[in-house]
Amino acid sequence: QVRLVESGGGLVQAGGSLRLSCAASGSIFSINAMGWYRQAPGKQRELVAITTGDSTNYADSVKGRFIISRDNAKNTVYLQMNSLKPEDTAVYYCNTVVKHSASSAPYGYWGQGTQVTVSS
């Protein structure tokens, strides 16, 4: 099992910044990917940013404003969110894809979610 602990959400005014953190712990042999998704009320969960170590991808709506980074030694992924807009308001979920051993298949885990609210 893998546990994801998220932190850093909160209330911020439009134009402000927040930094989310997500630390993975448990039975981890290797991490294939770590990323952030978000879900606004009444909408489907969507990818915000993801990093595999070799590549990084962002949703078009956050390109140039959000930066994803990863500390491999700490099994932690960060999301620096700048120039926040009211439409960024959502619950943000951390996701990781890990292998529990050299021969196991990759498996995905979700964090509990952290609320980000951007006021206008």
Buried (B, 14 or more C-beta within 10 A) or exposed (E): EBEBBBEBBEEBEEEBEBBBBBBBEEEBEBBEBBBBBBBBEEEEBEBBBBBBEEEBBBBEEBEEBBBBBBEEEEBBBBBBBBEBBEEBBBBBBBBBBBBBEEEEEEBEBBBEBBEBBBEE
